[in-house]
Amino acid sequence: MKIDFKNVPKHYASRPHEKMKEVLMDPEGVGPAIHYYMIRGGTEQKNVTVWEPGTVSGEYIKTYGHYHVGKLSETYWIVFGQGVALLQKLAEDENGKMISDVAEEFKAIPVNAGQKVFMPEKFGHLLVNTGETYFVTLDDSPVDFEDRDPSSFPGHADYTPVQKMRGFAYYVVNHKGKPALKKNPLYKSIQKEDLGGLEVIE
């Protein structure tokens, strides 16, 4: 076996609370110093993500969320814990540009260890840890280690629309000890939605 170790320093990244403030329901809420940890495998290995448990002002710990650049799908395998996957596709204008405040389709999918979730092209996605332990996934998103910041912000992912809207169309929150959804008021409309059986609260 021949292993090239030159990219090892580029494998690890974490998402600190300060960065996550951009997409939280309550940016002033108190949260962990690090929300989640990533080990990027590149094109030859899977990527690993580990979430801390807990909430920030009632919102469960989540990934930042992104859309893929170009025609790229992705699969997530749930290794440990329980959570909710959020997928959304934004409406597009006549030039094919995404309209950031109009969700053409939104899906919430509760997930447990042993399951997998497919993220079709054009669907932005994030995952939420709704359990009391770490939440761990593998995914097959490609990483080009020639990117400027391949582990933390890989070149195939666009985070800007999520940052602009301070998250997805719904936040996943703790309501009476169970996950529920709370609408993000910055979105003008959600044209089609599948809430995965989760209650919507005000």
PANUTI-353338 format. One record per residue: x, y, z of N, C-alpha, C in turn. Coordinates in steps of 0.05 Angstrom, whole numbers, padded with zeros to 5 digits, always signed. Layout:
XYZXYZXYZ ...
END
This chain:
+00017-00024+00000+00000+00000+00000+00018+00025+00000 +00011+00043-00018+00026+00068-00019+00008+00091-00011 +00015+00105+00011-00001+00127+00021+00015+00153+00019 +00002+00173+00008+00014+00199+00005+00005+00217+00029 +00023+00224+00046+00015+00238+00071+00015+00268+00068 +00021+00279+00044+00024+00308+00043-00002+00324+00048 -00025+00311+00044-00051+00325+00049-00062+00321+00077 -00048+00306+00094-00059+00300+00120-00066+00326+00136 -00050+00347+00135-00057+00371+00150-00083+00384+00140 -00091+00377+00116-00115+00390+00104-00141+00374+00110 -00138+00351+00123-00161+00334+00127-00181+00345+00148 -00170+00357+00169-00187+00364+00192-00196+00393+00191 -00222+00397+00199-00232+00424+00203-00254+00423+00224 -00260+00445+00237-00282+00446+00256-00298+00471+00250 -00323+00471+00259-00340+00495+00255-00345+00507+00282 -00333+00530+00288-00335+00542+00315-00362+00558+00318 -00369+00563+00342-00393+00577+00349-00394+00605+00335 -00371+00618+00334-00371+00645+00322-00380+00644+00293 -00371+00624+00278-00379+00621+00249-00409+00613+00247 -00418+00595+00265-00445+00586+00264-00466+00608+00271 -00457+00629+00284-00476+00651+00290-00489+00662+00265 -00476+00659+00242-00487+00669+00217-00512+00656+00208 -00517+00631+00218-00540+00615+00209-00558+00606+00232 -00554+00616+00256-00569+00607+00279-00596+00622+00280 -00616+00609+00291-00642+00621+00297-00638+00645+00316 -00620+00641+00336-00613+00662+00355-00583+00666+00355 -00573+00685+00340-00543+00688+00338-00531+00696+00365 -00547+00706+00383-00536+00714+00410-00537+00691+00430 -00548+00668+00422-00551+00646+00440-00524+00634+00448 -00524+00620+00471-00500+00608+00481-00498+00579+00470 -00474+00573+00459-00470+00546+00448-00442+00536+00454 -00436+00512+00445-00409+00501+00449-00389+00516+00433 -00364+00515+00442-00342+00529+00427-00340+00518+00399 -00343+00492+00396-00343+00478+00370-00370+00464+00366 -00383+00468+00344-00409+00455+00339-00405+00428+00326 -00386+00426+00307-00381+00400+00295-00353+00399+00283 -00345+00374+00278-00317+00368+00269-00318+00353+00243 -00300+00359+00225-00300+00346+00199-00272+00334+00193 -00272+00310+00182-00248+00298+00171-00254+00292+00141 -00241+00307+00124-00247+00304+00095-00228+00282+00083 -00240+00264+00068-00225+00242+00057-00216+00247+00028 -00226+00268+00016-00219+00272-00012-00236+00253-00030 -00226+00247-00054-00241+00231-00072-00237+00201-00067 -00217+00194-00052-00211+00165-00048-00223+00153-00023 -00232+00170-00004-00243+00161+00021-00269+00176+00027 -00285+00166+00046-00309+00181+00054-00301+00204+00073 -00318+00223+00076-00315+00245+00095-00330+00238+00120 -00319+00245+00143-00331+00239+00169-00339+00266+00182 -00363+00267+00193-00372+00291+00209-00383+00282+00235 -00375+00296+00256-00384+00290+00284-00396+00316+00296 -00421+00314+00304-00435+00337+00317-00434+00334+00347 -00432+00357+00361-00437+00357+00389-00467+00355+00394 -00476+00344+00417-00504+00345+00424-00511+00372+00437 -00536+00377+00439-00545+00402+00453-00560+00421+00435 -00566+00444+00447-00582+00465+00432-00570+00492+00437 -00577+00511+00420-00570+00539+00423-00597+00554+00423 -00605+00564+00447-00631+00577+00450-00654+00559+00439 -00651+00533+00444-00672+00514+00436-00668+00502+00409 -00650+00513+00393-00645+00501+00366-00623+00480+00368 -00629+00457+00357-00609+00435+00358-00584+00442+00342 -00561+00431+00351-00536+00434+00338-00538+00423+00309 -00528+00438+00290-00531+00431+00261-00505+00438+00246 -00504+00428+00222-00483+00438+00204-00491+00464+00191 -00472+00478+00180-00477+00505+00169-00498+00503+00146 -00495+00483+00129-00512+00480+00105-00500+00493+00080 -00504+00480+00058-00493+00490+00033-00508+00479+00009 -00504+00491-00014-00513+00481-00040-00488+00473-00056 -00491+00453-00073-00469+00444-00089-00466+00462-00114 -00442+00467-00122-00436+00481-00147-00434+00461-00169 -00451+00464-00190-00452+00446-00212-00470+00422-00207 -00468+00402-00225-00486+00379-00223-00473+00358-00205 -00480+00360-00180-00467+00342-00160-00487+00333-00140 -00490+00307-00137-00507+00296-00115-00489+00285-00094 -00501+00276-00072-00485+00267-00049-00502+00247-00032 -00489+00228-00019-00503+00210-00001-00490+00212+00026 -00507+00212+00047-00498+00212+00075-00506+00185+00087 -00488+00172+00101-00493+00148+00116-00493+00155+00146 -00514+00148+00161-00515+00155+00189-00502+00132+00204 -00480+00138+00218-00464+00118+00232-00472+00115+00261 -00479+00138+00274-00484+00137+00303-00502+00160+00310 -00521+00155+00329-00538+00176+00339-00564+00179+00323 -00577+00202+00327-00602+00207+00313-00603+00237+00306 -00617+00242+00285-00619+00270+00276-00641+00275+00256 -00639+00298+00243-00657+00305+00222-00641+00317+00199 -00646+00307+00175-00634+00318+00151-00653+00338+00139 -00643+00362+00132-00660+00382+00118-00649+00386+00090 -00667+00384+00071-00661+00388+00043-00679+00410+00032 -00668+00428+00016-00685+00447+00003-00674+00456-00023 -00693+00461-00042-00686+00470-00068-00698+00498-00071 -00681+00517-00078-00691+00544-00082-00703+00548-00109 -00723+00566-00111-00734+00573-00137-00712+00588-00153 -00716+00588-00180-00696+00601-00197-00710+00622-00214 -00695+00643-00221-00706+00663-00240-00702+00654-00269 -00709+00671-00287-00709+00664-00316-00681+00658-00326 -00660+00667-00311-00632+00662-00319-00620+00638-00304 -00637+00624-00288-00627+00601-00274-00613+00607-00248 -00615+00632-00239-00602+00640-00214-00621+00635-00191 -00610+00624-00169-00627+00617-00146-00638+00643-00133 -00664+00641-00125-00678+00662-00111-00676+00655-00081 -00660+00669-00067-00652+00660-00040-00675+00658-00020 -00696+00674-00023-00718+00674-00003-00743+00660-00011 -00741+00644-00033-00764+00628-00042-00755+00598-00044 -00766+00581-00026-00759+00553-00027-00780+00539-00045 -00770+00528-00067-00787+00513-00085-00796+00486-00072 -00778+00474-00057-00784+00449-00043-00767+00447-00018 -00780+00438+00003-00767+00434+00029-00774+00406+00040 -00754+00392+00051-00758+00366+00062-00744+00364+00089 -00757+00352+00109-00745+00345+00134-00747+00314+00137 -00724+00302+00142-00723+00272+00142-00710+00264+00169 -00726+00254+00188-00714+00243+00213-00697+00218+00206 -00673+00216+00218-00655+00194+00211-00643+00182+00237 -00636+00157+00235-00623+00142+00256-00599+00126+00245 -00582+00116+00263-00559+00100+00255-00568+00077+00237 -00553+00072+00216-00560+00051+00197-00574+00060+00172 -00585+00085+00173-00599+00095+00150-00580+00112+00132 -00589+00117+00107-00574+00136+00090-00594+00155+00077 -00583+00178+00070-00599+00199+00057-00586+00209+00032 -00601+00210+00010-00591+00219-00015-00598+00248-00019 -00578+00264-00026-00581+00293-00031-00579+00298-00061 -00602+00302-00075-00601+00305-00104-00587+00332-00112 -00578+00333-00136-00566+00359-00145-00586+00381-00143 -00576+00405-00138-00592+00430-00134-00606+00431-00107 -00605+00410-00091-00616+00411-00064-00595+00419-00044 -00599+00442-00031-00582+00449-00008-00588+00429+00014 -00569+00426+00033-00574+00407+00054-00558+00413+00079 -00569+00406+00102-00555+00407+00127-00566+00385+00144 -00551+00377+00165-00560+00356+00183-00559+00367+00212 -00578+00357+00228-00582+00366+00255-00579+00343+00275 -00566+00347+00297-00564+00327+00318-00586+00331+00338 -00606+00313+00338-00629+00315+00356-00626+00296+00380 -00604+00282+00382-00601+00262+00403-00585+00274+00427 -00580+00256+00446-00565+00264+00470-00536+00256+00469 -00527+00245+00447-00499+00236+00443-00488+00250+00418 -00463+00245+00413-00452+00253+00386-00470+00242+00364 -00470+00256+00342-00483+00247+00317-00461+00245+00297 -00459+00222+00284-00436+00216+00266-00445+00207+00239 -00435+00219+00217-00442+00211+00190-00417+00207+00173 -00420+00191+00152-00401+00190+00130-00415+00202+00105 -00400+00214+00087-00412+00223+00062-00391+00221+00040 -00401+00222+00015-00384+00218-00008-00379+00243-00024 -00381+00266-00011-00377+00291-00026-00347+00293-00034 -00342+00300-00059-00314+00301-00068-00299+00325-00057 -00274+00321-00049-00257+00343-00039-00232+00345-00056 -00227+00368-00067-00203+00373-00082-00183+00387-00064 -00161+00372-00057-00142+00383-00038-00125+00406-00049 -00130+00413-00074-00117+00437-00085-00133+00462-00079 -00158+00459-00070-00174+00482-00062-00160+00498-00040 -00166+00523-00039-00154+00541-00019-00159+00531+00010 -00184+00522+00015-00191+00513+00042-00208+00488+00039 -00197+00466+00031-00212+00443+00023-00229+00430+00046 -00218+00431+00070-00232+00417+00091-00255+00433+00103 -00250+00459+00107-00270+00476+00120-00291+00486+00100 -00282+00496+00077-00300+00506+00057-00292+00496+00030 -00299+00471+00023-00290+00460-00003-00302+00476-00027 -00287+00476-00049-00295+00492-00072-00321+00484-00085 -00330+00459-00081-00355+00451-00095-00380+00459-00079 -00377+00472-00056-00400+00479-00040-00403+00510-00039 -00429+00518-00041-00436+00547-00040-00451+00552-00014 -00439+00566+00005-00451+00572+00031-00466+00599+00031 -00462+00615+00011-00472+00643+00011-00503+00644+00013 -00519+00629-00002-00548+00631+00001-00558+00624+00029 -00544+00606+00043-00552+00598+00070-00545+00621+00089 -00522+00632+00086-00514+00654+00103-00533+00678+00100 -00540+00684+00075-00558+00707+00069-00584+00704+00083 -00595+00679+00085-00621+00675+00096-00620+00665+00125 -00596+00666+00137-00592+00657+00165-00603+00629+00170 -00597+00611+00151-00606+00584+00154-00625+00575+00132 -00638+00552+00137-00657+00541+00118-00685+00552+00125 -00705+00542+00110-00733+00553+00113-00745+00546+00140 -00735+00525+00153-00744+00518+00180-00719+00512+00197 -00721+00519+00223-00702+00511+00243-00712+00486+00257 -00694+00468+00266-00702+00445+00281-00698+00452+00311 -00719+00452+00326-00718+00461+00354-00728+00439+00373 -00720+00441+00398-00730+00423+00419-00756+00434+00430 -00777+00418+00427-00804+00426+00437-00815+00403+00454 -00816+00408+00480-00826+00388+00499-00809+00362+00497 -00783+00365+00493-00765+00342+00493-00763+00328+00466 -00777+00338+00446-00776+00325+00419-00770+00346+00398 -00758+00337+00375-00753+00356+00353-00778+00365+00340 -00779+00391+00335-00801+00404+00320-00789+00424+00301 -00805+00436+00285-00796+00456+00265-00807+00484+00271 -00790+00503+00267-00798+00531+00270-00790+00547+00245 -00810+00560+00233-00805+00573+00207-00785+00596+00210 -00768+00598+00190-00749+00620+00187-00764+00643+00174 -00769+00666+00188-00785+00687+00177-00773+00702+00154 -00748+00698+00148-00735+00712+00125-00744+00701+00098 -00756+00677+00098-00765+00665+00072-00793+00675+00065 -00796+00685+00041-00822+00695+00032-00842+00673+00027 -00833+00650+00016-00852+00628+00011-00838+00602+00010 -00853+00580+00016-00844+00553+00012-00866+00539-00005 -00859+00533-00030-00879+00524-00049-00888+00495-00045 -00870+00478-00036-00876+00450-00031-00860+00441-00007 -00873+00426+00011-00858+00418+00035-00867+00390+00044 -00847+00375+00054-00852+00349+00067-00838+00351+00094 -00853+00353+00115-00842+00359+00142-00834+00334+00158 -00836+00311+00145-00826+00286+00158-00841+00279+00184 -00865+00288+00187-00880+00282+00211-00874+00300+00235 -00856+00320+00231-00849+00337+00253-00870+00359+00257 -00875+00366+00281-00894+00387+00288-00881+00415+00282 -00898+00433+00272-00889+00461+00268-00899+00478+00291 -00881+00493+00304-00889+00510+00326-00884+00539+00319 -00898+00556+00333-00895+00585+00329-00870+00596+00344 
END
